[in-house]
Amino acid sequence: MLSSIKTTACLLVVVMISASLSGCLGNSEEEINGYNQTINENNDLINSLEEQVENLSSLLLVANSNIANLELEYSNLNYELTSMNNKQNQSEAAIESLEEQLFTMEFSLVENKSIKNSLQSQLDLANQMLLLSNQQVADLESELLSANQQVAGLESELLLANSTITTLQEQLAELSAQLNESLTEENNASESDEYNVLYIGHSFGRPFASQMENFASIVGIEHNQSIVFSGGDSGSPEELWDDLEHRTDIIEILDGGSIDALIMICCSPSWQADYGMSDDDAVWNFTSYALEQNPNTRIGLAMPWEDFPLQYDNASEHRDLTDRGYNMWKNMANRLSGDFNNADVFTFYHGEVIYELRHMFEEGTLSDVDQLIGPSENSLFTDQKGHAGKIAIDTGTLLWMAAIHNVEPTSFPMFSDWQTDIRMIAQDIIDEGN
């Protein structure tokens, strides 16, 4: 571009000079001076244009240098951009990995919060029980002081009683001889009237079995109770059969055919695992052996309650699982009876006592119970596991009496230990067909 400008300027000067010279032939000296002046002016113009050309050339060099620098910077920036894009891709992968870790941590946080809430509930309950225990200790200390005072008075009475004892001992010796003779005759006469029952199972059945002899005697029944106990799942039919020591103990009691009723309790782990869809083989095994020893042995299948009651908000939720399980339990009993020539197989649901008492407590109509978990005398449960308190054991034993001896709960006299008429609670459960 600058070269073109320079060429054009030179041509212009040449043309002007030529024109001037062509005119000189016919012009005066004055005209020649004019032309020289014009030539000088054009030379000045040429010089100025050359200076501009030089300046423009310098600027062009600077511009080219800037362009080269800019192209270099562009190349560098393009490289950096490519590098940054690569880093961005790596960052996005890292972010995705961190998001996955965050999700896992959030899930773990929710789970741990749930565990924390459960532990806090247990802690609150433990604190309540501690407070109650402290109060009980204070009450017991007061009672102890009173008892010590009574002991002092009784010691004086004891001295007087000792003098009477000497006289009574002689009379007792004579009466004892008479009583032994009478008992021997009575035992010989009533031995055949004894009803021998064997309970095999865990702690949600043993307290009721342990009371059977006492409850039976109230209504004039000679009940002889044997118990083979093992805690938790180890007391299920399956675990008792698989354990050689327990199985041997049970077989030894069944040997001889003296057992009139064999009571087993739900539920074996494998039976629970498939939701009662299959039969409990151990129940069949024990039944077979019992009937071989005594074909008239009755087989009782007991349904307890669900453990860990505080996991359930109320009695309705607490009983849902065993309500459904009991139907399958009864169906299995029917199949068991059919497999053994219509043997006398019966079921009973003493766990329903627990649910009915809990419902009454939640409704505020069970005055004998102060709390769900606490001392046996005034609580529905004695621990977190859900072992039964005294009122639940007494009421449940009435269901055992009805199932084993066909004795209606209302046949019993009133229970002085309870303001609540537990006979009617048990009777209502039976009348409802459960």
C-alpha angles and dihedrals in degrees: 000000000000091000091055091052092050092049092050091052093052093050089051091054093047091051091050093048092048091051091050094050093047089055096048093077092070101027135091128245088263090061091047090055089050090053092048089052089051090049091052091049090050090049089053088050091050091050091049090049091049090051089052090048091052091047091048090048089054091049089049091054090050090047092050089048090050090048091051090048091047091049089051091048089047090052091048092047091048089052091049090048091052090048091048091050089053090049090048091054090050090048092050090053090048091048091051090051091048091049090054090049089048091053091050091048092049090051091048089048092054091047092049091047088055091050089047092052091050092049090047090054090051090048092050090050092048090051090051091050090048091052090049092048091051090052090048090051090053091049092048092050089054090048090048091056090050091046092053089055089050091049090057089054093044092052090062090048089049092060089055092045093052090062089053093047093064090059093044094049091066090050090045093055090056094045092047091058090051092046094050090053091049093047092050090055092045094049091050090051097046102034092098090052094062116114110213117206129182119200118193118184151066138311096283087071107026098078090058094046090049091058097047097092092052095045092046092052090056090065095037100260122140101225121177112193128199122184133195106187136190126163127249120337089348086073093058118108091251095052094043091052093047092050107081095204095052093041090052091051091051094046091050090055092047092048112102095033097254096129113102097183133021114201120199126179133219136286140035116191095241091049090052092045093063093038094248094301091129132044125261104249092198091060088055091048095052092043092051093051094045093051091048088059095041120007089199095059111129117222116217122192113197125201115206129188132275113271128233095044095187089070087073124068095216146354093273093058091041094058100041097092097046092043088061092039093053092062090056089044090057092047090053090050090055091052090047092053091048092051091054102049095273094307116187100270117167135175132206132185107215089161087075088072089063092051094046093049091047090051090051091048091051089049091050094241099113104084094175093064121071100177141003095244125030141075115003094239096063106016134081092221131026098207147005091273089064104246109172125261122225098271091051091049093050093047093044092050088060087060090050090051091051093048098045103031102019090237115155114231091232088062088074122085119249115286108240092201092069136055087200115079097237090180090070093048091054092042093052091052091052093045090053088061099248 
